[in-house]
Amino acid sequence: MNKKITFTEALLTAVGMVIGSGIFFRASRILDYTNANIGLAVLGWLVLGLTLVFAGIGFSVLASRTTREGGIVGYMEDTLGKTAGFLTGWFTTFIYIPLLMGILAIVAAGFIYNLIGNDAPTAMQVQVLALVLLLACWGWNYLSTRFSAMFSSAATIIKLLPIVIVGLIGITRLRTGDIVSDLGHFNMGLFTAPLLSMAFAFDGWTSVATLSRDMENPQKDIAKVLALNAVIVTAAYVLYFTGMSMLFDNPQTIIDLGNAHVGQAAREIMGEFGAKAIYFCVIVSVLGTLNGNLMAAFRYPHALAVNNDLPNSAFFAQESKYGTTGNASLITGIAALAWFVLYTVQAFAAEGANGARYMFDGIAFDDIPIMAMSLIIILLLVQVMKFGQKEGYGTFKSIIAPIIGIIGQAFVIVSFILNNSQWWLYTLVCVAILVVGYLINKSIKDKEITA
């Protein structure tokens, strides 16, 4: 019998699940969205983090009332039925995780070039190295679940180092007057603009609720874990973002440097060696996030196959000789490569555009999964409001917390629409892939009925 984890162990695991790489490569984009207004950006981190505290409390209701596994997939099936659960699993398998895997591999490749002193690698250099990283990470997940788990654990510790070092040293140079002045120029459009990018950095918080089945006292502790996790992660992000911003006299410099701002911030406090050390930690962090996504990605198609929700489910449900979900992982690999091709086409087209419009111009593929996940979160929080009070969870957990959580996710969707002129195209892509999944699943179930 597996030993149940304590409250402290669950909280530390939760923090490791959420703190990831987005804080490093989204910081310059966030400042760009706010027109270099640091005060508005910090306020955005605080507000979004606060709404996630309440959304987490709402999710604790879902976690405490179901024995189903699979996180949001299980919650959707439990509250909205098997079709909703299947479509969520299909979305996660073919859109959500594969899209994130592609951007994480590309970002890791860019940071590796920064580490070796090349701050302006060509699209060819970045995409080739990113492909190697993607395939390597897929390979070791295929060969050994244990190695993947060990790597993720090590990455969790290492990823905290640049956040703490840059944040604490930078915060000693805090220019309170600048932040107060920035807030005095409040603009709702600039405030909401970066929330989608911030939501990317919080990605993974919905999976924290899956820890409830392994906790000693989930009924009592899961709400605390979800709420405290959001508080701790928000504090870490605000510390890093504010501290990093204070290391530069002009926030526009961060925007101009892009991802290279990470190394420059480290140089400001520790010199060239320090910059390389921070780059190394950030690379491990990004690869750790990629690895964690792959670990989850292998399980979603396997779960669909076990439920006979895929063509040739018997084949995809088989484990490899290494004890991993080997056949199902082929789906993950192919889906990730398909999206990676689009990232590559976009990268080469952008490099040769010279200011002209090009294929996929203005489309940030990695925004698609975050926006769609916000819709799923809203659907689930609405369900909490429907049954929470009837089942005795109280007004705060069933009404107040979900409403505040829904407001936060609504702001994320508004941010998506405001910053993506082709948002309707994103929506059509998601809907089309879900329709294909629904038709495939319906065909399979119809055959089961007539068999």
C-alpha positions as CSV (number, residue, x, y, z in Angstrom):
1,M,0.0,0.0,0.0
2,N,1.4,3.4,-1.0
3,K,2.1,5.8,1.9
4,K,-0.1,8.9,1.8
5,I,1.6,12.3,1.5
6,T,1.5,14.9,4.3
7,F,0.1,18.4,3.9
8,T,3.7,19.9,3.7
9,E,4.7,17.3,1.1
10,A,1.6,18.0,-1.0
11,L,2.3,21.8,-0.8
12,L,5.9,21.5,-1.9
13,T,4.9,19.2,-4.7
14,A,2.2,21.6,-5.8
15,V,4.7,24.5,-5.9
16,G,7.0,22.4,-8.0
17,M,4.2,21.6,-10.4
18,V,3.3,25.2,-11.1
19,I,6.5,27.3,-10.9
20,G,8.0,26.9,-14.4
21,S,9.7,28.6,-17.2
22,G,7.1,31.1,-18.3
23,I,8.3,33.7,-15.9
24,F,11.6,33.8,-17.7
25,F,10.6,34.0,-21.3
26,R,7.4,35.9,-20.9
27,A,8.7,38.8,-18.8
28,S,9.8,41.0,-21.8
29,R,6.6,40.3,-23.6
30,I,4.6,41.3,-20.5
31,L,6.4,44.7,-20.3
32,D,5.9,45.2,-24.0
33,Y,2.1,44.7,-23.5
34,T,2.0,47.3,-20.7
35,N,4.2,49.8,-22.7
36,A,7.0,49.4,-20.2
37,N,4.7,50.2,-17.2
38,I,6.2,48.1,-14.4
39,G,3.5,49.1,-11.9
40,L,0.7,47.8,-14.1
41,A,2.5,44.6,-14.7
42,V,3.1,43.9,-11.0
43,L,-0.6,44.7,-10.3
44,G,-1.5,42.2,-13.0
45,W,0.6,39.5,-11.4
46,L,-1.1,40.2,-8.0
47,V,-4.6,40.3,-9.3
48,L,-4.4,37.2,-11.4
49,G,-2.7,35.3,-8.6
50,L,-5.4,36.4,-6.2
51,T,-8.2,35.2,-8.5
52,L,-6.3,31.8,-8.8
53,V,-6.4,31.5,-5.0
54,F,-10.2,31.6,-5.2
55,A,-10.3,29.4,-8.3
56,G,-8.2,26.8,-6.5
57,I,-10.6,26.9,-3.6
58,G,-13.4,26.2,-6.1
59,F,-11.4,23.3,-7.6
60,S,-11.0,21.8,-4.1
61,V,-14.7,21.0,-4.3
62,L,-14.2,19.1,-7.5
63,A,-11.2,17.3,-6.0
64,S,-12.9,16.3,-2.8
65,R,-16.0,14.8,-4.4
66,T,-14.6,12.6,-7.1
67,T,-12.4,9.5,-7.2
68,R,-11.7,9.8,-10.9
69,E,-8.2,10.3,-12.1
70,G,-6.9,12.6,-14.8
71,G,-7.4,16.0,-13.2
72,I,-9.6,18.3,-15.4
73,V,-10.5,15.3,-17.6
74,G,-11.9,13.5,-14.6
75,Y,-13.7,16.6,-13.4
76,M,-15.3,17.2,-16.7
77,E,-16.5,13.6,-17.0
78,D,-17.8,13.7,-13.4
79,T,-19.7,16.9,-13.8
80,L,-20.6,17.2,-17.5
81,G,-20.6,13.6,-18.7
82,K,-18.3,11.2,-20.6
83,T,-18.4,13.1,-23.9
84,A,-17.2,16.3,-22.1
85,G,-14.5,14.3,-20.4
86,F,-13.4,12.7,-23.7
87,L,-13.2,16.0,-25.5
88,T,-11.1,17.5,-22.7
89,G,-8.7,14.6,-23.0
90,W,-8.6,14.9,-26.7
91,F,-7.9,18.6,-26.5
92,T,-5.1,18.0,-24.0
93,T,-3.6,15.3,-26.1
94,F,-3.7,17.0,-29.5
95,I,-3.6,20.7,-28.7
96,Y,-2.7,21.7,-25.2
97,I,0.4,19.7,-24.3
98,P,1.9,19.4,-27.9
99,L,1.7,23.1,-28.5
100,L,3.4,23.8,-25.1
101,M,6.1,21.2,-25.9
102,G,7.0,23.0,-29.1
103,I,7.4,26.4,-27.6
104,L,9.3,25.1,-24.6
105,A,11.8,23.3,-26.8
106,I,12.3,26.4,-28.9
107,V,12.8,28.6,-25.8
108,A,15.3,26.1,-24.3
109,A,17.3,26.1,-27.6
110,G,17.4,29.9,-27.6
111,F,18.7,30.0,-24.0
112,I,21.4,27.4,-24.8
113,Y,22.7,29.7,-27.6
114,N,22.6,32.6,-25.1
115,L,24.7,30.4,-22.7
116,I,27.4,29.9,-25.3
117,G,27.5,33.6,-26.2
118,N,25.2,33.7,-29.3
119,D,22.4,36.2,-28.5
120,A,21.2,36.3,-32.1
121,P,21.0,32.7,-33.4
122,T,19.4,32.1,-36.8
123,A,16.0,30.4,-37.2
124,M,17.8,27.3,-38.6
125,Q,20.1,27.1,-35.6
126,V,17.2,27.4,-33.1
127,Q,14.8,25.1,-34.8
128,V,17.3,22.3,-35.3
129,L,18.5,22.4,-31.7
130,A,14.9,22.6,-30.5
131,L,14.0,19.5,-32.5
132,V,16.9,17.6,-31.0
133,L,15.8,18.6,-27.5
134,L,12.2,17.6,-28.2
135,L,13.2,14.2,-29.5
136,A,15.7,13.6,-26.7
137,C,13.2,14.5,-24.1
138,W,10.6,12.2,-25.7
139,G,13.2,9.5,-25.9
140,W,14.1,9.4,-22.2
141,N,10.4,9.5,-21.2
142,Y,9.9,6.5,-23.5
143,L,12.8,4.6,-21.9
144,S,12.4,5.4,-18.3
145,T,9.6,7.0,-16.2
146,R,11.9,6.9,-13.2
147,F,14.6,9.0,-14.9
148,S,12.0,11.5,-16.0
149,A,10.7,11.8,-12.4
150,M,14.2,12.3,-11.1
151,F,14.9,15.0,-13.7
152,S,11.7,16.8,-12.9
153,S,12.5,16.8,-9.1
154,A,16.0,18.2,-9.7
155,A,14.7,20.8,-12.1
156,T,12.2,22.0,-9.5
157,I,15.0,22.8,-7.1
158,I,17.2,24.4,-9.7
159,K,14.5,26.5,-11.3
160,L,14.0,28.4,-8.0
161,L,17.6,29.6,-7.9
162,P,17.4,32.4,-10.6
163,I,14.0,33.4,-9.2
164,V,15.3,33.9,-5.7
165,I,18.8,35.3,-6.6
166,V,17.6,37.8,-9.2
167,G,14.5,38.7,-7.2
168,L,16.1,39.3,-3.8
169,I,19.1,41.2,-5.1
170,G,17.0,43.3,-7.5
171,I,14.4,44.1,-4.8
172,T,17.1,45.9,-2.8
173,R,17.2,48.5,-5.6
174,L,13.4,48.9,-5.4
175,R,12.3,52.3,-6.9
176,T,8.9,52.6,-5.1
177,G,8.3,56.0,-6.6
178,D,8.5,54.6,-10.2
179,I,6.0,51.9,-9.4
180,V,3.6,54.3,-7.7
181,S,3.9,56.7,-10.6
182,D,3.2,53.9,-13.1
183,L,0.1,52.9,-11.2
184,G,-1.0,56.6,-11.4
185,H,-1.3,56.1,-15.2
186,F,-3.7,53.2,-14.9
187,N,-5.1,52.0,-18.2
188,M,-7.6,49.1,-18.4
189,G,-6.4,48.0,-21.8
190,L,-2.7,48.0,-20.7
191,F,-3.7,46.2,-17.5
192,T,-5.5,43.3,-19.2
193,A,-3.1,43.0,-22.1
194,P,-0.4,40.9,-20.4
195,L,-2.8,38.6,-18.4
196,L,-2.7,35.8,-21.0
197,S,1.1,35.7,-20.8
198,M,0.9,35.7,-17.1
199,A,-1.6,32.8,-17.1
200,F,1.0,30.9,-19.1
201,A,3.4,31.2,-16.2
202,F,0.8,29.8,-13.8
203,D,0.0,26.9,-16.1
204,G,-0.2,23.6,-14.3
205,W,-2.2,24.8,-11.2
206,T,-5.2,22.9,-12.3
207,S,-3.2,19.6,-12.0
208,V,-2.5,20.3,-8.3
209,A,-6.0,19.1,-7.4
210,T,-5.0,15.6,-8.6
211,L,-2.8,15.3,-5.5
212,S,-5.9,14.9,-3.3
213,R,-6.2,11.2,-3.9
214,D,-2.7,10.7,-2.4
215,M,-3.1,13.0,0.6
216,E,-3.6,11.9,4.2
217,N,-6.5,14.2,4.8
218,P,-7.8,15.6,1.4
219,Q,-11.2,16.8,2.7
220,K,-9.4,19.1,5.1
221,D,-6.2,20.0,3.3
222,I,-6.8,20.2,-0.4
223,A,-8.3,23.6,-0.3
224,K,-5.4,24.9,1.8
225,V,-2.9,23.4,-0.6
226,L,-4.5,25.0,-3.6
227,A,-4.9,28.4,-2.0
228,L,-1.4,28.5,-0.4
229,N,0.2,27.2,-3.6
230,A,-1.3,30.1,-5.6
231,V,-0.1,32.6,-2.9
232,I,3.5,31.2,-2.9
233,V,3.8,31.1,-6.7
234,T,2.4,34.6,-7.0
235,A,4.8,35.9,-4.4
236,A,7.7,34.2,-6.2
237,Y,6.7,35.7,-9.6
238,V,6.2,39.1,-8.2
239,L,9.6,38.9,-6.4
240,Y,11.4,37.9,-9.6
241,F,9.6,40.2,-12.0
242,T,9.9,43.3,-9.7
243,G,13.5,42.5,-8.8
244,M,14.5,41.9,-12.4
245,S,12.9,45.1,-13.5
246,M,14.8,47.1,-10.9
247,L,18.1,45.8,-12.2
248,F,17.6,48.0,-15.4
249,D,17.3,51.7,-15.3
250,N,14.9,51.7,-18.2
251,P,12.3,48.9,-18.6
252,Q,12.4,49.4,-22.4
253,T,15.9,47.7,-22.2
254,I,14.2,44.5,-21.1
255,I,11.8,44.7,-24.0
256,D,14.6,45.3,-26.5
257,L,16.7,42.4,-25.1
258,G,13.9,39.9,-25.2
259,N,14.9,36.6,-23.5
260,A,18.5,37.8,-23.3
261,H,17.4,40.1,-20.5
262,V,17.8,37.1,-18.1
263,G,21.6,36.9,-18.7
264,Q,22.0,40.7,-18.7
265,A,20.2,40.9,-15.3
266,A,22.6,38.2,-13.9
267,R,25.6,40.2,-15.3
268,E,24.4,43.2,-13.4
269,I,24.8,41.4,-10.1
270,M,27.3,38.5,-10.6
271,G,29.3,39.3,-13.8
272,E,29.8,37.0,-16.8
273,F,30.2,33.8,-14.8
274,G,27.0,34.6,-12.9
275,A,25.2,35.1,-16.1
276,K,26.2,31.7,-17.4
277,A,25.2,30.1,-14.1
278,I,21.8,31.7,-14.3
279,Y,21.4,30.7,-17.9
280,F,22.2,27.1,-17.0
281,C,19.5,27.2,-14.2
282,V,16.9,28.7,-16.6
283,I,17.7,26.0,-19.3
284,V,17.2,23.3,-16.7
285,S,14.0,24.9,-15.7
286,V,12.6,25.1,-19.2
287,L,13.7,21.5,-19.9
288,G,12.2,20.4,-16.6
289,T,8.9,22.0,-17.6
290,L,9.1,20.3,-21.0
291,N,9.8,17.0,-19.3
292,G,6.9,17.4,-17.0
293,N,4.6,18.1,-19.9
294,L,5.8,15.0,-21.6
295,M,5.3,12.9,-18.6
296,A,1.7,14.0,-18.5
297,A,1.3,13.8,-22.3
298,F,2.1,10.1,-22.3
299,R,-0.7,9.4,-19.9
300,Y,-3.5,11.2,-21.6
301,P,-3.6,9.3,-24.9
302,H,-3.0,6.1,-22.9
303,A,-6.1,6.9,-20.7
304,L,-8.1,7.5,-23.9
305,A,-6.9,4.1,-25.3
306,V,-7.8,2.3,-22.1
307,N,-11.3,3.7,-22.3
308,N,-11.4,2.6,-26.0
309,D,-11.8,6.2,-27.2
310,L,-9.2,5.9,-30.0
311,P,-9.0,3.9,-33.2
312,N,-6.8,0.8,-32.6
313,S,-7.2,1.4,-28.8
314,A,-5.8,-2.0,-28.0
315,F,-2.5,-1.1,-29.7
316,F,-2.2,2.3,-28.0
317,A,-3.1,0.9,-24.6
318,Q,-0.1,-1.5,-24.6
319,E,2.9,-0.6,-22.5
320,S,6.4,-0.8,-23.9
321,K,9.0,-3.3,-22.7
322,Y,10.4,-0.6,-20.5
323,G,7.1,-0.3,-18.6
324,T,6.1,3.0,-20.1
325,T,3.1,3.9,-22.1
326,G,5.2,3.4,-25.2
327,N,2.6,3.0,-28.0
328,A,0.4,5.9,-26.7
329,S,3.5,8.0,-26.6
330,L,3.7,7.8,-30.4
331,I,0.5,9.9,-30.6
332,T,2.1,12.5,-28.3
333,G,5.3,12.6,-30.5
334,I,3.5,12.9,-33.8
335,A,1.1,15.7,-32.5
336,A,4.1,17.6,-31.0
337,L,6.0,17.3,-34.3
338,A,3.0,18.5,-36.3
339,W,2.7,21.7,-34.3
340,F,6.5,22.1,-34.3
341,V,6.4,22.2,-38.1
342,L,4.1,25.2,-37.9
343,Y,6.4,26.9,-35.4
344,T,9.3,26.2,-37.8
345,V,7.4,27.6,-40.9
346,Q,6.6,30.7,-38.9
347,A,10.2,31.2,-37.7
348,F,11.7,30.9,-41.2
349,A,9.0,33.1,-42.7
350,A,9.4,35.8,-40.0
351,E,13.2,35.8,-40.4
352,G,12.9,36.5,-44.1
353,A,10.0,38.8,-44.0
354,N,12.0,42.1,-43.5
355,G,8.9,43.9,-42.2
356,A,6.5,42.4,-44.7
357,R,3.5,40.3,-43.8
358,Y,4.0,36.6,-43.9
359,M,2.3,33.3,-43.3
360,F,1.0,33.0,-39.7
361,D,2.0,36.7,-39.2
362,G,0.7,37.8,-35.8
363,I,-0.3,34.3,-34.7
364,A,1.2,33.1,-31.3
365,F,0.5,29.4,-31.4
366,D,1.4,29.0,-27.7
367,D,-1.5,31.3,-26.8
368,I,-4.1,28.8,-28.1
369,P,-3.9,26.3,-25.2
370,I,-3.9,28.9,-22.5
371,M,-7.0,30.6,-23.8
372,A,-8.8,27.3,-24.3
373,M,-7.8,26.1,-20.8
374,S,-9.4,29.3,-19.4
375,L,-12.7,28.3,-21.0
376,I,-12.5,24.8,-19.5
377,I,-11.7,26.3,-16.0
378,I,-14.8,28.6,-16.3
379,L,-17.0,25.6,-17.3
380,L,-15.8,23.7,-14.3
381,L,-16.2,26.6,-11.8
382,V,-19.8,27.1,-13.1
383,Q,-20.4,23.4,-12.3
384,V,-19.1,24.0,-8.8
385,M,-21.7,26.8,-8.4
386,K,-24.5,24.5,-9.6
387,F,-24.0,21.7,-7.2
388,G,-21.7,23.0,-4.4
389,Q,-24.3,24.4,-2.0
390,K,-26.7,21.5,-2.6
391,E,-24.0,19.1,-1.5
392,G,-23.1,21.1,1.6
393,Y,-19.8,22.8,0.6
394,G,-21.0,26.2,1.8
395,T,-21.5,29.6,0.2
396,F,-17.9,30.6,0.2
397,K,-16.5,27.5,-1.6
398,S,-19.6,27.1,-3.9
399,I,-20.4,30.7,-4.9
400,I,-18.0,33.4,-3.8
401,A,-14.7,31.6,-4.7
402,P,-15.9,30.3,-8.1
403,I,-17.2,33.7,-9.1
404,I,-13.9,35.4,-8.4
405,G,-12.1,32.6,-10.2
406,I,-14.3,33.0,-13.2
407,I,-13.7,36.8,-13.3
408,G,-9.9,36.1,-13.4
409,Q,-10.2,33.6,-16.3
410,A,-12.6,36.0,-18.1
411,F,-9.9,38.6,-18.0
412,V,-7.4,36.1,-19.5
413,I,-9.8,35.5,-22.4
414,V,-10.2,39.2,-22.9
415,S,-6.4,39.5,-23.0
416,F,-6.3,36.8,-25.6
417,I,-8.8,38.6,-27.9
418,L,-7.2,42.1,-27.4
419,N,-3.7,40.8,-28.3
420,N,-4.5,38.4,-31.1
421,S,-6.2,40.0,-34.1
422,Q,-6.9,36.6,-35.5
423,W,-8.4,35.2,-32.3
424,W,-11.3,33.8,-34.3
425,L,-8.8,31.6,-36.3
426,Y,-7.6,30.2,-33.0
427,T,-11.1,29.4,-32.0
428,L,-11.8,27.7,-35.3
429,V,-8.7,25.6,-35.0
430,C,-9.7,24.4,-31.6
431,V,-13.3,23.7,-32.6
432,A,-12.2,21.8,-35.7
433,I,-9.9,19.5,-33.8
434,L,-12.5,18.9,-31.2
435,V,-15.2,18.1,-33.9
436,V,-12.8,15.6,-35.5
437,G,-12.3,14.0,-32.1
438,Y,-16.0,13.9,-31.4
439,L,-16.8,12.2,-34.7
440,I,-14.0,9.6,-34.3
441,N,-15.2,8.8,-30.7
442,K,-18.9,8.7,-31.9
443,S,-17.9,6.2,-34.7
444,I,-16.1,4.0,-32.2
445,K,-19.0,4.0,-29.7
446,D,-21.6,3.3,-32.5
447,K,-19.6,0.3,-33.5
448,E,-19.6,-0.9,-29.9
449,I,-23.4,-0.7,-29.8
450,T,-23.9,-2.6,-33.0
451,A,-21.3,-5.2,-32.3
